[in-house]
């Protein structure tokens, strides 16, 4: 499956992840753009 990380910015990924984490009556905390940036720095670019 081709990567799509270069198509979404940190804010867009955070919004999407927050939406998924809060679905189906889950009470997960929101994901921030800073969270996404930290993960991207940890795993590096996978394109």
ChimeraX attribute file (.defattr): number of C-alpha atoms within 10 A of each C-alpha:
attribute: neighborCount
match mode: 1-to-1
recipient: residues
	/A:1	3
	/A:2	6
	/A:3	9
	/A:4	9
	/A:5	13
	/A:6	10
	/A:7	9
	/A:8	11
	/A:9	12
	/A:10	19
	/A:11	16
	/A:12	14
	/A:13	19
	/A:14	20
	/A:15	15
	/A:16	14
	/A:17	15
	/A:18	16
	/A:19	13
	/A:20	13
	/A:21	16
	/A:22	13
	/A:23	10
	/A:24	7
	/A:25	7
	/A:26	9
	/A:27	9
	/A:28	12
	/A:29	9
	/A:30	16
	/A:31	17
	/A:32	17
	/A:33	16
	/A:34	12
	/A:35	15
	/A:36	18
	/A:37	15
	/A:38	13
	/A:39	11
	/A:40	14
	/A:41	10
	/A:42	9
	/A:43	8
	/A:44	9
	/A:45	10
	/A:46	10
	/A:47	8
